[in-house]
Amino acid sequence: MKVAFVIPFFGAQASGGAEALCRDTATHLAQSGISVEILTTRALDLAHGWDRDHHPAGTTQEDGLTVHRFPADRFDHDRFNRLNSRILAGEAVSLDDENDFLAMHCSSVPLFEHLADAGADFDWLCFIPYLFGTTVHGSRLWPEKTILIPCLHDEGYARLRAMPPLFQRARRIVFNARAEQRLCNDLYRDLDARQVLLGAGVDTDLAADGARFRRKYGIEGPFVLYAGRKAAGKNVHTLIRYFSHYKQRTRNALRLILIGPAEIPIPPKAREHILDLGFVPRADKNDAYSAATVLCQPSVNESFSIVMMESWMSGTPCLVNGRCAVTREHAVGSGGGLIFENYADFEGCLDYLLEHEDMRDRMARAGRAYVLENCTWQSIVARYREQVFGA
């Protein structure tokens, strides 16, 4: 069997949940004996801009995968940013504006030309995630072989006119969580594609050492951890605002540690209590999970949230935003965390977790059991073979 994954950004340094999901899934499928190739652009990741070439063009071997990289199309940044802001705000845009937006949202004519010629050589073409030009336009070429892994969020992009046809023409649709599948079927009717509620794989042998993290970064005392991109869509600004207010109201030693790419403004008065370490190596991230009192996932736009699973595997409970159906389902279904919907909830949850070490340990163990039951790579690869790639 020969399979291709088509994704805007790919590589060990590419930030983002879809990028990590694609890389890990492709690697484990290849290790199981499936021939896997990657079609992607030369860009590093979303945070660094998709018309900035980072990787060389051409074909390379990366972690046992054949990776083909193509230049992304150049675009008008000012026009894109104006349209992007309107779409994310839920404003209606004209069909011409929408088409222009999708043409600028990480498309690659050279990639499409290669796919048009080489698509016949593959049994399946997996497009991930749903919102970029690589998926919207690339999936038109071989719809009978198209597997859509949307990583769907309840956001303005999901309501563009191009999205119902994208989901309707896919041969199969793979979902990371039940809430994501429900959202998809609420948004798009008449889906003939076979839908597979698959989940995502998680490394279950994390070698996490919290003391090592504390020594390396000079961190003492309890702390809340945020791990991921510091983008507006991840709602990190709300976490910073809530935590700043929390520190104004309390005198405990709790701190907030941020890890992950990109930067976000931290109020001067809060810098004593909030530390942004930026992008850290994967081993350091695992150690950070283990050292933390709790992982906070403030995002309302998640289709899986691998950081929650990694936190549980490292022995740390989670605090999630109740407005995200996916992370709320994980927290409730596992018993591995608490939920906040406003500042009062946030403060109460932090106080409770600080005061009840036994409950933190109990939640972490429950979360770990949830991951082992649902997210091992052995089970995910078997489901891909049987339910996604099978007849």
C-alpha positions in Angstrom: 0.0 0.0 0.0 1.2 3.5 -0.9 -0.1 6.6 0.9 0.7 10.3 0.7 0.0 12.9 3.3 -0.5 16.4 1.9 0.1 19.2 4.5 1.2 22.8 4.4 4.1 22.4 6.9 6.1 19.4 7.8 9.2 18.7 9.9 10.5 18.2 13.4 10.5 21.9 14.0 7.1 22.7 12.6 4.8 23.9 15.4 1.1 23.1 15.6 -1.1 20.2 16.5 -1.9 19.1 13.0 1.7 19.2 12.0 2.7 17.0 15.0 -0.3 14.6 14.3 0.7 14.3 10.7 4.4 13.6 11.4 3.7 11.1 14.1 1.0 9.3 12.2 3.0 9.1 9.0 6.1 7.8 10.9 4.2 5.1 12.7 2.3 4.0 9.6 5.6 3.7 7.8 7.1 1.7 10.6 4.2 -0.7 10.2 5.2 -1.4 6.6 3.1 1.0 4.7 4.9 3.1 2.0 4.3 6.8 3.1 5.3 10.0 1.3 4.8 13.6 2.3 3.8 16.4 0.0 4.4 19.8 1.6 5.8 23.3 1.1 9.2 24.8 1.9 7.8 26.9 4.7 8.7 26.1 8.4 5.3 26.6 10.0 2.4 28.9 10.3 4.0 31.2 12.8 6.9 31.9 10.5 4.8 32.6 7.4 4.1 30.3 4.5 5.8 32.3 1.7 9.1 32.3 3.5 11.3 29.5 2.3 12.9 27.6 5.1 13.6 24.1 3.7 15.3 23.5 0.3 13.0 22.4 -2.6 13.1 18.8 -3.8 12.9 15.4 -2.2 14.6 14.3 1.0 14.5 11.4 3.4 13.3 12.3 6.9 12.8 9.8 9.7 12.2 7.0 7.1 9.7 9.1 5.1 10.1 10.5 1.6 9.4 14.2 1.7 8.7 16.3 -1.4 8.8 20.1 -0.8 7.5 22.7 -3.1 7.4 26.5 -3.0 4.2 28.1 -1.6 2.6 30.7 -3.8 3.4 34.3 -3.0 0.5 36.5 -1.9 -0.6 40.0 -0.9 -0.1 40.1 2.9 -2.2 43.2 3.5 -5.2 41.9 1.6 -4.9 38.4 3.2 -4.8 39.9 6.7 -7.8 42.1 6.1 -9.8 39.1 4.7 -8.6 36.8 7.5 -9.7 39.2 10.2 -13.2 39.5 8.7 -13.6 35.7 8.3 -12.4 35.0 11.8 -14.8 37.6 13.1 -17.7 35.8 11.4 -18.3 38.5 8.8 -19.8 37.6 5.4 -17.4 38.0 2.5 -18.2 37.9 -1.2 -17.5 34.8 -3.2 -14.7 36.6 -5.0 -13.1 37.6 -1.7 -13.4 34.0 -0.4 -11.8 32.6 -3.5 -8.9 35.1 -3.2 -8.5 34.2 0.4 -8.2 30.5 -0.3 -5.8 31.1 -3.1 -3.6 33.0 -0.7 -4.0 30.6 2.3 -1.0 28.4 1.7 -1.5 27.2 -1.8 1.2 25.8 -4.1 0.7 25.4 -7.8 3.9 23.3 -8.1 2.6 21.0 -5.5 -0.7 20.6 -7.3 1.0 20.0 -10.6 3.1 17.2 -9.0 0.0 15.7 -7.3 -1.9 15.7 -10.6 0.8 13.6 -12.2 1.8 11.5 -9.2 -1.6 10.9 -7.7 -2.2 7.8 -9.8 0.7 6.1 -8.0 -0.9 6.3 -4.5 -3.7 4.2 -3.1 -4.8 7.0 -0.7 -4.2 10.8 -0.4 -4.5 12.1 3.2 -5.2 15.9 3.4 -4.6 17.6 6.8 -5.9 20.0 8.1 -9.0 21.3 6.4 -8.6 25.1 6.2 -5.5 25.6 3.9 -5.3 25.8 0.1 -3.2 22.7 0.0 -6.3 20.8 1.2 -9.1 22.8 -0.4 -7.6 22.8 -3.9 -5.4 19.7 -3.7 -8.4 17.4 -2.8 -10.1 18.3 -6.0 -7.6 16.4 -8.1 -8.2 12.8 -6.9 -11.5 12.9 -4.8 -11.9 9.1 -5.1 -8.7 8.7 -3.2 -9.1 11.6 -0.8 -9.0 11.0 3.0 -9.7 14.2 4.9 -8.3 14.6 8.4 -9.8 18.0 9.0 -8.8 18.8 12.6 -12.0 20.8 12.5 -12.7 23.8 14.8 -15.8 25.9 15.4 -14.4 29.0 13.7 -15.0 31.3 10.8 -13.0 29.2 8.3 -15.4 26.3 8.8 -18.3 28.4 7.5 -16.7 29.4 4.1 -18.7 28.4 1.0 -15.9 26.1 -0.1 -16.1 23.9 3.0 -19.3 21.9 2.4 -18.0 20.7 -1.0 -14.6 19.9 0.5 -16.2 17.6 3.1 -18.8 16.2 0.7 -16.3 15.1 -2.0 -13.9 13.3 0.4 -14.0 9.5 0.2 -13.4 9.2 3.9 -13.2 11.6 6.8 -11.1 10.8 9.9 -12.0 12.5 13.2 -9.8 13.0 16.3 -12.7 13.3 18.8 -16.5 12.7 19.0 -17.2 16.4 19.5 -15.3 17.2 16.3 -17.4 14.7 14.4 -20.6 16.2 15.8 -19.6 19.7 14.7 -18.8 18.4 11.2 -22.2 16.8 10.8 -23.9 19.9 12.2 -22.2 22.2 9.7 -22.2 20.0 6.6 -25.2 18.0 5.5 -25.3 15.0 3.0 -21.9 13.7 3.8 -21.5 10.5 1.8 -18.0 9.9 2.9 -17.4 7.0 5.3 -16.7 8.7 8.7 -14.1 7.2 11.0 -13.9 8.3 14.6 -10.3 7.4 15.1 -8.6 9.6 17.8 -4.9 10.2 17.7 -1.8 8.4 18.8 0.3 9.4 21.8 3.8 8.2 22.9 3.2 6.3 26.0 6.8 5.8 27.1 7.6 9.5 27.8 10.8 9.8 29.9 9.7 12.8 31.9 11.9 14.2 34.7 10.4 17.3 36.5 13.5 17.9 38.6 15.7 18.0 35.5 13.4 20.7 34.1 13.6 22.8 37.3 17.4 22.6 37.4 17.8 23.5 33.7 15.6 26.6 33.9 16.1 27.6 37.5 12.4 27.2 38.4 11.2 26.6 42.0 7.8 26.3 43.5 4.4 25.3 42.0 3.5 26.5 38.5 0.8 26.3 35.8 2.0 25.2 32.4 0.9 26.3 29.0 2.4 24.3 26.1 1.7 25.3 22.5 1.6 28.1 20.0 1.0 31.5 21.6 -1.6 32.5 19.0 -4.8 34.5 19.5 -6.8 31.5 18.3 -5.3 29.5 21.2 -6.8 32.0 23.7 -3.5 32.4 25.5 -4.2 36.0 26.1 -7.2 35.0 28.3 -5.0 32.7 30.3 -2.5 35.5 30.9 -5.3 37.9 31.8 -6.9 35.5 34.2 -3.6 34.5 35.8 -2.5 38.2 36.2 -5.8 38.8 38.0 -5.3 35.7 40.1 -1.9 36.9 41.3 -3.4 40.3 42.2 -5.9 38.5 44.5 -3.6 35.9 46.0 -0.3 35.8 47.7 0.7 32.2 47.0 3.9 31.2 45.1 2.1 29.9 42.0 3.6 31.0 38.6 2.6 30.6 35.0 5.2 29.1 32.6 4.7 29.3 28.9 6.5 27.1 26.4 6.1 27.0 22.6 6.7 29.1 19.5 5.8 32.7 18.9 5.7 35.6 21.4 2.8 37.1 23.3 2.8 40.4 25.3 3.0 40.0 29.1 1.9 42.9 31.2 4.9 44.5 33.0 3.4 44.0 36.4 2.8 40.3 35.7 6.3 39.5 34.5 7.4 38.5 38.0 4.9 35.7 38.0 4.7 34.8 34.3 7.7 33.3 32.4 7.8 32.7 28.7 10.5 30.1 27.8 9.7 30.1 24.1 10.3 27.0 22.0 12.0 24.2 24.0 13.3 20.8 22.9 10.8 18.0 23.1 12.5 16.3 26.0 12.3 19.6 28.0 8.6 19.8 27.2 8.0 16.4 28.6 10.0 17.3 31.7 7.9 20.5 32.0 4.7 18.5 32.1 6.1 16.4 34.9 7.3 19.4 36.9 4.0 21.4 36.6 1.2 21.5 39.1 -1.4 21.5 36.3 -1.4 22.0 32.6 -3.9 24.7 31.4 -5.4 24.3 28.0 -7.3 27.6 27.5 -8.1 27.1 23.8 -11.6 26.9 22.5 -10.4 25.6 19.1 -9.1 22.1 19.5 -9.9 18.9 17.6 -7.8 16.6 19.9 -5.2 18.4 22.2 -2.2 16.1 22.3 -0.7 18.3 25.1 -3.4 17.1 27.4 -2.6 13.4 26.7 1.1 14.1 27.1 0.5 15.8 30.4 -1.5 12.9 31.7 1.2 10.5 30.6 3.7 12.6 32.6 1.6 12.5 35.8 0.0 16.0 35.7 -3.8 16.8 35.6 -5.3 19.4 33.2 -7.5 22.5 33.5 -9.5 23.2 30.3 -11.7 25.8 28.9 -15.3 24.6 29.2 -16.2 26.4 25.9 -14.2 23.8 23.9 -16.3 20.7 23.4 -13.4 18.5 22.6 -11.2 19.2 25.6 -14.3 19.3 27.9 -15.2 15.8 26.7 -11.6 14.6 27.4 -11.6 16.0 30.9 -15.1 14.7 31.8 -14.6 11.3 30.1 -11.3 10.6 31.8 -11.8 12.3 35.1 -8.3 13.7 34.5 -9.0 17.4 35.0 -11.1 20.4 35.9 -13.1 22.8 33.8 -13.4 26.6 33.9 -15.8 28.9 32.0 -15.0 32.2 33.6 -12.5 33.8 36.0 -14.3 32.7 39.1 -14.1 29.1 38.0 -10.4 29.5 37.1 -9.5 30.9 40.5 -11.5 28.2 42.3 -9.9 25.4 40.3 -6.4 26.6 40.9 -7.0 27.0 44.6 -8.5 23.5 44.8 -5.6 21.9 42.9 -3.0 23.7 45.1 -4.7 22.5 48.2 -5.4 18.9 47.2 -2.3 17.1 46.1 -4.1 13.7 46.5 -6.8 14.8 43.9 -4.1 16.0 41.5 -2.5 12.6 41.7 -5.9 10.8 41.3 -6.8 13.0 38.2 -3.4 12.4 36.6 -3.8 8.6 37.1 -7.3 8.7 35.6 -6.0 10.7 32.6 -3.2 8.2 32.1 -5.6 5.3 32.1 -7.7 7.2 29.5 -4.7 7.6 27.2 -3.7 4.0 27.5 -7.2 2.8 26.7 -7.7 5.1 23.7 -4.5 6.5 22.2 -1.7 3.9 21.9 0.0 3.9 18.6 -0.5 0.2 18.2 -4.3 0.7 18.3 -4.3 3.8 16.1 -2.2 2.1 13.4 -4.5 -0.9 13.5 -7.5 1.3 13.1 -5.9 3.1 10.1 -5.2 -0.2 8.4 -8.7 -1.7 9.0 -11.1 1.3 9.1 -9.4 4.0 7.1 -7.4 2.2 4.4 -9.5 -1.0 4.4 -12.1 -1.8 1.8 
